[in-house]
Amino acid sequence: MLLRGFKSYIRDRWNRIDQAMYIILLLAVILRFTLTNDNDFMWARYFYAVDLVMFYLRILQLYYIHERLGPKVVVIFGAWYVSSRSYFSL
């Protein structure tokens, strides 16, 4: 019974994103307090930035279920995705 519930928890996409977000945050905090060189400190900042993007995606997921904000978020995210796709392909 417990194993089935854990498998169901792992199969959910958002739970995997949450777990990855927590691991990346933990890695960033460890790097932040262990690295002393400024060039090495940039790695901690990169991990903080990736974690922040994942956090924003998680917060946006909450708006998808809202009846008034959901469609607006879908339109805004769709327009951002189309415009950023050409930027990131450079």
Backbone torsions as a table, in degrees:
resi	resn	phi	psi	omega
1	MET	NA	-47.2	-179.1
2	LEU	-67.9	-37.9	179.1
3	LEU	-66.0	-38.3	178.2
4	ARG	-65.3	-40.9	177.2
5	GLY	-65.4	-38.2	178.1
6	PHE	-67.2	-40.3	177.4
7	LYS	-63.4	-40.0	177.2
8	SER	-64.3	-38.2	178.6
9	TYR	-65.5	-41.4	-178.3
10	ILE	-70.9	-32.2	-178.3
11	ARG	-68.0	-25.3	-178.7
12	ASP	-69.4	128.9	-176.6
13	ARG	-62.4	-41.1	-176.4
14	TRP	-70.3	-31.4	177.1
15	ASN	-68.4	-36.4	175.9
16	ARG	-66.8	-38.0	176.5
17	ILE	-64.5	-41.1	177.3
18	ASP	-61.0	-44.3	179.9
19	GLN	-64.6	-42.7	177.7
20	ALA	-63.3	-38.5	179.4
21	MET	-63.3	-42.1	179.4
22	TYR	-67.7	-39.5	179.0
23	ILE	-65.8	-42.9	179.4
24	ILE	-66.2	-38.8	177.6
25	LEU	-64.1	-42.9	178.1
26	LEU	-62.3	-42.1	177.3
27	LEU	-62.5	-41.7	179.3
28	ALA	-64.6	-40.9	179.3
29	VAL	-66.5	-41.5	178.2
30	ILE	-63.2	-44.2	178.1
31	LEU	-63.5	-38.0	-178.3
32	ARG	-60.7	-40.4	-175.3
33	PHE	-93.3	-9.3	-179.7
34	THR	-104.8	-25.7	-178.0
35	LEU	-90.0	140.6	-179.1
36	THR	-115.4	-24.8	-179.3
37	ASN	-76.1	141.2	-178.1
38	ASP	-64.5	-36.1	178.6
39	ASN	-67.2	-37.8	177.3
40	ASP	-72.0	-30.6	-180.0
41	PHE	-64.2	-23.5	178.3
42	MET	-62.9	-30.6	177.4
43	TRP	-62.6	-39.4	177.4
44	ALA	-63.8	-40.1	177.8
45	ARG	-64.8	-38.5	177.8
46	TYR	-62.2	-43.6	179.7
47	PHE	-67.8	-36.0	174.3
48	TYR	-62.0	-41.0	-179.4
49	ALA	-65.9	-43.7	178.2
50	VAL	-63.5	-40.9	179.0
51	ASP	-64.8	-37.8	179.2
52	LEU	-66.1	-40.2	177.5
53	VAL	-63.1	-42.7	178.2
54	MET	-64.5	-37.1	177.9
55	PHE	-65.0	-42.7	178.2
56	TYR	-63.0	-39.8	177.1
57	LEU	-63.2	-37.0	178.7
58	ARG	-67.3	-40.2	177.7
59	ILE	-67.7	-38.9	177.7
60	LEU	-62.5	-31.1	179.2
61	GLN	-62.4	-31.8	178.6
62	LEU	-66.9	-30.6	-179.5
63	TYR	-77.8	-19.7	178.5
64	TYR	-62.9	-31.1	-177.7
65	ILE	-86.9	-9.7	178.5
66	HIS	-77.6	132.0	-171.8
67	GLU	-69.3	-29.0	179.8
68	ARG	-94.3	-39.5	-176.8
69	LEU	-85.0	-23.9	-176.7
70	GLY	-54.8	-54.3	-179.8
71	PRO	-62.7	-33.8	179.1
72	LYS	-67.6	-39.8	178.5
73	VAL	-65.7	-39.3	179.1
74	VAL	-62.5	-42.7	179.7
75	VAL	-66.9	-45.1	-179.2
76	ILE	-65.3	-45.4	-179.9
77	PHE	-65.7	-37.2	178.0
78	GLY	-65.0	-42.7	178.3
79	ALA	-67.0	-39.0	178.1
80	TRP	-65.0	-40.5	-177.9
81	TYR	-64.5	-43.0	-179.9
82	VAL	-64.3	-43.5	-177.8
83	SER	-74.2	-33.8	-178.8
84	SER	-80.3	-20.7	179.3
85	ARG	-61.6	-42.0	178.4
86	SER	-70.4	-33.2	179.4
87	TYR	-67.6	-44.4	-177.5
88	PHE	-74.6	-20.5	178.6
89	SER	-76.2	-14.2	177.7
90	LEU	-72.0	NA	NA
